[in-house]
Every structure is written in C-alpha cells, then in structure tokens.
Amino acid sequence: MIKKLIIIVLGIISFGAILCILSNLYFTMKEKNEIQAVKLLDQRSEFSTDELLADLRWYQYMLNNVHPKEIELLPLGDVDAEIKEVEKGIKEPLSRLAFFKQLAPIVSNLNDEHTTLLLPMYEINSAEGVLPYQFSIIDNKIYLKMQSSMKDDVPIGSEILSINGVESSDLIQKLKPYFYGSNDEQKVAYLAEHFSEAYYICYGNTETFKIEYKINGTDVVSTQTIMASKYAAKEDRPFYIEKIDDKTILLTMTSFSDPEHTFDAFLKDLFVKIRDEKIDNLIIDLRMNKGGLSSLGDQILSYLTDKPYSQYKRMETLVSQEAREAYIKEAPGFIRWFPIQYFHPMLKPLWEKKIGEVNAIDYPAIEPKENALMFKGRVFVLIDAGSMSSSTMLASTIKTYDLGVLIGEPTGGRDCMYGSVATYTMPNTGLQIEMPSAVIYGNQTEHVQPDHLCSQTVEDLAAKKDSVLALCLRIIEGE
C-alpha cells in the first residue's frame, strides 16, 4: 500500500515537473517571438497611414476599455477631439519619431501621471548627434546642470538663453508636451531630466549646437558652439546609500524597482550599519522617483514603525482582457499552466470579476512584525515634482503617521491615483505605452505637501550644491 502511494506521489511530482518544463519552454519561446517582432518594427523607417491610424484608434480603445473610468477626485483631460484632429492630419506615411510627436501631446494632455507614452529608445540609443549636457529648469528658465568633457565649456549654473537660435522659453513649450504628468510642474521636471532626448526627438541628429548663455550673477551674454555627442544612457541605480557624517546617512531611492531581488538584504545591511555606527538621522531621498513596487515602501516602513499603518486603503480595478494578459506575463513561465491568477494578490483583482466590471477591494492596516533593527532616530524625506506613484505613497504614509519630516517641493504625483500600471506595445509602430487599470486611494487625496518648502536655487546649482539636502542638514543641526 505504502509502495503504491509512493509511486502515485512520484508520478504526480513527475507530471507536474514535466508541465513546468513544457510551460516554461512555451512561454519563453512566445515572449522571445514577441520581442523579436517589436525589434523588427523598431528597424522600419516609416509606417503607412493605415498602420498609423490603426495604432491611434488602438490607443483610444485602450483609454476607453483598460484605463479606469474618470472619477471626480482625479479629473482627466478630454483628448477625444485631439485624437480626431491627429487622425485628420495623418495623410502620408510617417517615421516612428514623427508619429511619437503627433501622439505624445495627446497623452500629456490627459494629465494622468500613470498614462505615459514611453520615449522611443531604439532611435534615441542609436542617435549620433545629441546635446552632451544635463539641464535644470528653474522658474521656466533652462540652466546647465552638468557639463560635457570639453575644455572650453559653458559653466555650470549658466542660464541657457537659446540653442541653435531657438529661445529657451520656446524650447520648453515645444518639448514639454512629450512628457506626462498630472500638472505642469511634473511635466517640466521630466523634461529637465530628459532634455537631450527630447531635443533629439524634436530636431533629430545635430552636428553642432550654438549655445547662447549668461553666467550666473552677470548680465554678459556669451556664445559657445559645441560638438554633438553620441547618446549615452544614464547609469541606473535604483537604490544606494551615502554616509553624510558620523550621525547622518542618506538613502537614495531613484526608483522602487528591485531587478536583482537584493533590496531586502540591502535594507538589512543598511540598518545593521545604522545600529552599529549609532546613526541618529536617516534621510530618504525620493526626488525624481517615479515609483514601482509599493512593497519596497512596506519594507522600508518595517524598519521605521511598529504601529499599524496603511499605504493605500482601497483599490478599484477595471477588469479587462488586455490587463489580464499584461499582468500574467509577470508570473514565471514554469507555473503559468497552474491557475495562479486566482491566488496571487497582484493578479486576483483582475480575475475575481468579469471583463468590464470593477473589482473594489478594501485593504486592512498592515501590522508590522517585530524587528530588532527598528530605527529609533529621526527620519527626513526629500520630495519634489518628480516624485510619484509608490514614492508618493511612502512619503504620504510617513507624513500621515508622523514618522518623519518632509522637505522639498510638493510631489508631482497624487496620493489618490490611477495605478496598477502595465506596459503595452502598439501593434503596428511598436511604440510602448504605460496605462493603469485601477484607482488607488492612499492616505491623502492630493499631492503630498512638504513640511519645509524648498527648491533648488540657481546660486546653489552654480556652486554644485544641493539646496534641498543643505536645508535638511541645517534642520538636523537645529538651525
């Protein structure tokens, strides 16, 4: 009897293993084919009017069937008329960059920070003639933030008056519609972050740039002609630490992503260091953090409080076939043969209701587990117009439960938001969009306000000084 039972169990295990192997092979091959199909689209020089119009209508379909219905707390821009105008204007084949320039303002005018048209990185990554600078935009003026490697360069902190004869104010107005956000401050923040990419999208490869500028503190107008450079992607480090002094440590979170699954160990090492070195002050920098996994916020909070808390209280998910297909791809291929969608907390909201229905779920407060590394010192959080999504939720939670002091600018993202975002590829041009499928209710309804309002100043930019961090350190010192 026992022998038969062992044989049956081994048979079931073997069958399950075979299913896992076959499932993994099937979905791996399927996703490789999908990636290859997108690469082929990337390499095309132009697309027919029928293809462009089909993608435009596909985008409108996604807005109507995947994006949550508009709620009063989160008003959306009316873009139907704009879509019709673009339709009328498409009368000849266009390149992907040209189509991006047509579609991006529609996405921007929706005024939803989670509905985005991703920059066409295939073209940008192969660009040979881009601006070799990084910029800041302060009070609707462009300033040089980081220089190129030229010997005779424009000084950092200089006000850029024009580039190749186009005035800076006109450049901002022309390039800002390439970016998403719930308000102008957020769109301008992302423009500043990706100014060189936006300039390339608008003007293409350029051999030289004639820069007209004023050095900070003077009225003298100077001109410098600089050579273009090949595009180089910026370093992507989602999280890292810096010890400011014997009593203060800075945790910078550029995003809430954990691609190598190292964040848990990283945090443990950080708080062991804080304990062993008797650190009194923890600064968490969430500036220009576009969010990602809210669970990373929970991991941080597990070291900051032993009291119950909520990052979000309610989620209303619009169920669609497109969202289902996008989210199930997050599950490893070897277990997709199993109906995991009915058990996984991220997938369940999309399968508990029928297509077209809204699944409303109320979430109880999280009860933190006992943590021997609980931080008892002071917490400071830096925020700005580029903070959104999960970073906004973390900042809001820290403010709501009086766990720390917020310094900087109001967040660009709202704490009540359209969320649960997935990435979708347009069927003809291969451009990618991000679109939410849920309304998420956080601790507040609006943009998170700092306890101490502070923005980067031009004077500090010229001196290579971080105005917001400097204020935080003065507060720590009791000034």
C-alpha positions in Angstrom: 0.0 0.0 0.0 2.8 2.4 1.0 4.7 1.5 -2.1 1.8 2.2 -4.3 1.3 5.6 -2.6 4.9 6.5 -3.1 4.6 5.5 -6.8 1.5 7.7 -7.2 3.2 10.7 -5.4 6.3 10.3 -7.6 4.1 10.1 -10.7 2.2 13.3 -9.7 5.5 15.1 -9.0 7.0 13.9 -12.3 3.9 15.0 -14.2 4.0 18.4 -12.5 7.7 18.8 -13.3 7.0 18.0 -17.0 4.2 20.5 -17.1 6.5 23.1 -15.6 9.2 22.4 -18.1 6.8 22.5 -21.1 5.1 25.6 -19.8 8.4 27.4 -19.3 9.5 26.4 -22.8 6.3 27.6 -24.4 6.1 31.0 -22.7 9.8 31.7 -23.1 9.6 31.0 -26.8 6.4 33.0 -27.1 7.9 36.0 -25.4 11.1 35.8 -27.5 9.0 35.9 -30.6 7.1 38.9 -29.3 10.4 40.7 -28.5 11.7 39.8 -32.0 8.5 41.2 -33.6 9.0 44.5 -31.8 12.6 44.6 -32.9 11.6 44.2 -36.5 9.1 47.1 -36.0 11.9 49.2 -34.5 14.0 48.8 -37.6 11.3 50.1 -40.0 11.9 53.6 -41.4 8.3 54.5 -41.8 4.7 53.3 -41.4 1.7 53.6 -43.7 -1.3 55.8 -42.9 -3.4 52.8 -42.3 -1.0 51.5 -39.7 -0.7 54.9 -38.0 -4.4 55.3 -37.9 -4.9 51.8 -36.6 -2.5 52.5 -33.7 -4.2 55.8 -32.9 -7.6 54.1 -32.7 -6.0 51.2 -30.6 -4.8 53.9 -28.1 -8.3 55.3 -27.9 -9.7 51.8 -27.4 -7.2 51.3 -24.5 -8.3 54.6 -22.9 -11.9 53.5 -23.1 -11.6 49.9 -22.1 -8.4 49.5 -19.9 -7.9 52.8 -18.2 -10.3 53.2 -15.2 -13.3 55.4 -15.7 -12.7 59.0 -14.6 -13.6 59.9 -11.0 -14.2 63.4 -9.6 -11.1 63.3 -7.4 -8.9 62.7 -10.5 -10.2 64.7 -13.4 -8.8 63.8 -16.8 -8.2 65.9 -19.9 -10.7 65.5 -22.7 -8.5 64.2 -25.6 -11.1 62.8 -28.0 -11.1 66.0 -30.1 -7.3 65.9 -30.2 -7.3 62.3 -31.4 -9.7 63.3 -34.2 -7.5 66.2 -35.2 -4.5 64.0 -35.4 -6.4 61.5 -37.4 -7.3 64.2 -39.9 -3.7 65.2 -40.2 -2.2 61.8 -41.0 -2.3 61.8 -44.8 1.1 60.3 -45.6 3.5 57.7 -44.1 5.5 58.8 -41.0 8.5 57.6 -39.2 8.1 56.4 -35.6 9.6 59.6 -34.3 7.2 61.7 -36.3 4.3 59.6 -35.0 5.6 59.9 -31.5 5.5 63.7 -31.9 1.9 63.5 -33.0 0.7 61.2 -30.2 2.7 62.5 -27.2 0.8 65.7 -26.7 -2.5 63.7 -26.6 -1.0 61.5 -23.8 0.4 64.6 -22.0 -2.9 66.5 -22.1 -4.7 63.6 -20.4 -3.0 64.9 -17.2 -2.5 61.4 -15.7 1.0 60.7 -14.4 0.5 56.9 -14.9 -0.7 57.1 -18.5 2.5 57.5 -20.5 4.0 57.2 -24.0 7.5 55.9 -23.5 10.3 57.6 -25.2 11.3 55.8 -28.5 14.6 54.4 -27.1 15.6 52.4 -30.2 16.0 55.6 -32.1 17.5 57.5 -29.1 20.0 54.8 -28.3 21.4 54.9 -31.8 21.5 58.7 -32.0 24.8 60.2 -33.1 24.2 63.9 -32.6 22.7 64.8 -29.2 23.3 67.5 -26.6 26.2 66.5 -24.3 24.7 68.3 -21.3 22.2 67.8 -18.5 19.9 70.6 -17.6 17.7 72.0 -14.8 14.6 74.1 -15.4 14.0 76.7 -12.7 11.2 79.3 -12.9 10.7 78.4 -16.6 14.4 79.1 -17.4 16.9 76.5 -18.5 20.2 76.2 -16.6 23.2 74.0 -17.2 23.4 71.2 -14.6 26.2 69.0 -15.9 29.0 69.8 -18.4 30.4 67.8 -21.2 34.1 66.9 -21.4 35.1 69.9 -23.5 37.9 72.1 -22.3 36.2 75.5 -23.0 32.8 74.6 -21.8 29.7 76.5 -20.7 30.0 77.0 -16.9 27.6 75.0 -14.6 24.7 77.2 -13.4 24.7 79.3 -16.6 21.3 80.4 -17.8 20.8 79.0 -21.3 19.1 81.7 -23.4 18.9 79.8 -26.7 20.1 76.7 -28.5 20.6 76.9 -32.3 18.7 80.2 -32.4 15.6 78.9 -30.5 14.9 80.7 -27.3 14.7 78.6 -24.1 11.1 79.6 -23.3 10.1 78.4 -26.7 12.1 75.1 -26.3 10.3 74.4 -23.0 6.9 74.9 -24.6 7.8 72.8 -27.6 9.3 69.9 -25.8 7.1 69.8 -22.6 4.2 68.0 -24.5 6.5 64.9 -24.9 6.1 64.2 -21.2 3.3 63.1 -18.9 2.2 64.3 -15.5 -0.8 65.5 -13.5 0.4 69.1 -13.6 2.9 71.3 -15.4 5.5 71.1 -12.6 5.7 67.3 -13.0 6.0 67.5 -16.8 8.7 70.2 -16.6 10.6 68.0 -14.1 10.6 65.1 -16.5 11.6 67.4 -19.4 14.6 68.6 -17.5 15.6 65.0 -16.7 15.4 64.0 -20.4 16.0 67.3 -22.1 18.7 66.0 -24.5 16.5 63.1 -25.5 13.5 65.4 -26.1 15.7 67.8 -28.2 16.8 64.9 -30.3 13.2 63.7 -30.9 12.2 67.2 -32.0 15.2 68.2 -34.1 17.0 64.9 -35.0 20.7 64.4 -35.1 22.6 67.7 -35.0 26.3 68.2 -35.6 26.9 71.3 -33.5 24.9 73.3 -31.0 25.2 77.1 -30.8 24.6 77.9 -27.1 23.7 81.4 -26.0 24.1 81.8 -22.3 24.6 84.1 -19.3 26.9 83.2 -16.4 25.2 83.2 -13.1 25.3 86.6 -11.4 26.2 88.5 -14.6 24.3 90.1 -17.5 27.0 89.4 -20.0 25.7 87.2 -22.9 28.2 84.7 -24.3 28.0 82.3 -27.2 29.7 78.8 -27.3 29.5 76.3 -30.2 29.8 72.8 -29.0 30.1 69.5 -30.8 27.3 66.9 -30.5 28.0 63.6 -29.0 26.7 60.0 -29.3 23.9 59.3 -26.9 24.9 57.5 -23.7 22.3 56.1 -21.4 22.4 57.3 -17.8 23.5 55.0 -15.0 20.5 53.3 -13.4 21.0 52.5 -9.7 17.6 52.1 -8.1 18.9 52.5 -4.5 22.2 53.3 -2.8 23.5 54.9 0.4 25.9 57.7 1.3 27.2 58.5 4.8 27.0 62.2 5.3 28.7 62.4 8.6 29.1 60.3 11.8 25.4 60.8 12.7 23.7 61.0 9.4 23.2 58.6 6.5 21.4 59.2 3.1 19.3 56.5 1.4 18.7 57.5 -2.2 15.8 55.7 -4.0 15.8 56.6 -7.7 13.0 54.1 -8.3 11.0 51.5 -6.5 12.4 48.6 -8.6 14.4 45.6 -7.4 15.6 43.9 -10.6 18.2 41.7 -8.8 16.0 40.9 -5.8 18.6 42.4 -3.5 16.6 45.1 -1.7 15.7 43.1 1.4 19.4 42.2 2.0 20.4 45.8 1.2 18.0 47.2 3.8 19.1 44.8 6.4 22.7 45.7 5.8 21.8 49.4 6.0 20.0 49.2 9.3 22.8 46.9 10.8 25.2 49.7 9.8 22.9 52.3 11.4 22.7 50.3 14.6 26.4 49.5 14.8 27.6 53.0 13.9 25.0 54.7 16.1 23.4 56.8 13.3 20.8 59.2 14.6 19.5 60.7 11.3 18.2 58.9 8.3 17.5 60.9 5.1 15.4 59.2 2.4 15.7 60.9 -1.0 12.6 60.3 -3.1 13.2 63.1 -5.6 12.6 62.2 -9.3 11.4 58.8 -8.1 8.7 57.6 -10.5 7.7 54.7 -8.2 7.4 51.0 -9.0 6.8 48.3 -6.4 4.9 49.6 -3.4 6.1 46.6 -1.4 9.6 48.3 -1.3 7.9 51.0 0.7 6.5 48.4 3.1 10.0 47.0 3.5 11.3 50.5 4.4 8.4 51.1 6.8 9.1 47.8 8.6 12.2 49.5 10.0 10.5 52.8 10.9 7.4 51.8 12.8 6.0 49.0 14.9 2.5 50.5 14.8 -0.2 49.5 12.2 -0.2 51.6 9.0 -1.7 51.7 5.5 0.0 52.9 2.3 -3.3 52.6 0.5 -6.8 51.8 1.8 -8.8 50.9 -1.3 -8.3 49.8 -4.9 -10.9 49.7 -7.6 -9.7 47.7 -10.6 -11.4 47.8 -14.0 -11.2 44.2 -15.4 -10.1 43.9 -19.0 -8.6 41.2 -21.1 -5.7 43.4 -22.0 -4.7 44.0 -18.4 -5.1 40.3 -17.7 -2.7 39.3 -20.5 -0.2 42.0 -19.4 -0.2 41.1 -15.8 0.0 37.3 -16.2 3.3 37.8 -18.0 4.8 38.8 -14.6 4.4 35.3 -13.4 7.3 32.9 -14.2 6.7 30.8 -17.3 7.1 27.5 -15.5 4.0 28.0 -13.3 1.6 29.6 -15.8 0.0 26.3 -16.5 -1.3 26.4 -12.9 -4.3 28.9 -12.3 -2.0 31.2 -10.3 -4.2 34.2 -11.2 -6.8 33.1 -8.6 -4.2 33.0 -5.8 -1.6 35.7 -6.4 -2.6 39.1 -4.7 -1.5 41.1 -7.7 -3.5 39.0 -10.2 -6.6 38.2 -8.2 -8.3 41.6 -8.7 -8.3 41.1 -12.4 -9.8 37.6 -12.3 -12.4 37.8 -9.5 -14.8 39.8 -11.7 -15.9 39.6 -15.3 -14.5 41.7 -18.1 -15.8 45.3 -17.9 -16.7 45.0 -14.2 -14.9 46.9 -11.4 -13.5 44.9 -8.5 -13.4 47.1 -5.4 -11.1 45.8 -2.5 -10.6 47.5 0.9 -7.3 46.8 2.5 -6.8 46.5 6.2 -3.9 48.2 8.0 -0.5 46.4 7.9 0.6 45.0 11.3 4.4 45.3 11.3 6.3 42.3 12.6 8.8 42.6 15.5 12.1 44.0 14.2 15.3 44.0 16.2 16.7 46.6 13.8 13.8 49.1 14.3 15.2 52.6 13.8 14.6 55.0 16.7 16.3 58.1 15.3 15.0 60.9 13.2 13.7 60.4 9.6 13.8 63.1 6.9 12.3 62.6 3.4 13.2 64.7 0.3 10.5 65.1 -2.3 9.9 67.1 -5.5 7.7 67.4 -8.6 9.3 64.3 -10.0 8.1 62.1 -7.1 5.1 60.0 -8.0 3.3 56.7 -7.5 4.9 54.4 -4.9 7.3 57.1 -3.8 4.4 59.5 -3.2 2.6 56.8 -1.2 5.6 56.2 1.0 6.1 60.0 1.6 2.4 60.3 2.4 2.5 57.4 4.8 5.5 58.8 6.6 3.7 62.2 6.9 0.3 60.7 7.9 1.7 58.6 10.7 4.2 61.3 11.8 7.2 59.1 11.1 9.4 61.8 9.7 9.8 65.3 8.3 9.2 66.0 4.6 11.4 68.6 2.8 11.4 69.9 -0.7 8.6 70.5 -3.2 5.0 69.2 -3.4 5.1 65.8 -5.1 4.1 65.7 -8.8 2.1 62.5 -8.2 -1.1 62.4 -6.1 -1.6 60.0 -3.2 -5.0 59.1 -4.7 -4.2 58.0 -8.2 -4.9 55.9 -11.2 -2.5 53.0 -10.7 -1.7 49.3 -11.2 0.2 50.1 -14.4 1.2 47.7 -17.2 3.2 48.3 -20.4 1.6 47.7 -23.7 3.1 47.7 -27.2 1.2 49.4 -30.1 0.5 46.6 -32.7 1.8 48.5 -35.8 4.5 51.0 -34.8 5.9 49.2 -31.7 5.7 52.4 -29.6 5.1 51.5 -26.0 2.6 53.0 -23.6 2.0 52.5 -19.9 -1.6 52.5 -18.7 -3.2 52.0 -15.3 -6.2 49.6 -14.7 -7.2 50.7 -11.1 -8.0 53.7 -8.9 -5.9 53.6 -5.7 -6.9 55.5 -2.6 -4.0 56.4 -0.4 -3.9 58.4 2.9 -4.5 61.7 1.2 -6.3 62.8 -2.0 -3.9 65.3 -3.4 -0.2 66.0 -4.0 1.8 65.4 -0.8 3.0 68.7 0.7 6.4 69.1 2.4 6.7 70.3 6.0 9.6 72.6 4.8 9.2 74.0 1.3 12.4 74.3 -0.6 13.6 74.2 -4.3 17.0 74.1 -5.9 18.3 77.7 -6.3 20.4 78.9 -9.3 23.1 80.1 -6.9 23.5 76.7 -5.4 23.3 75.0 -8.8 26.3 77.1 -9.9 28.1 76.2 -6.7 27.3 72.5 -7.3 25.3 72.5 -4.1 22.1 70.6 -3.4 19.7 73.3 -1.9 17.2 70.8 -0.5 19.7 68.5 1.1 21.5 71.5 2.5 18.3 72.7 4.2 17.7 69.2 5.6 21.2 69.2 7.1 20.6 72.6 8.7 17.4 71.4 10.2 19.2 68.4 11.6 21.8 70.7 13.2 18.9 72.7 14.7 19.4 75.9 12.7 
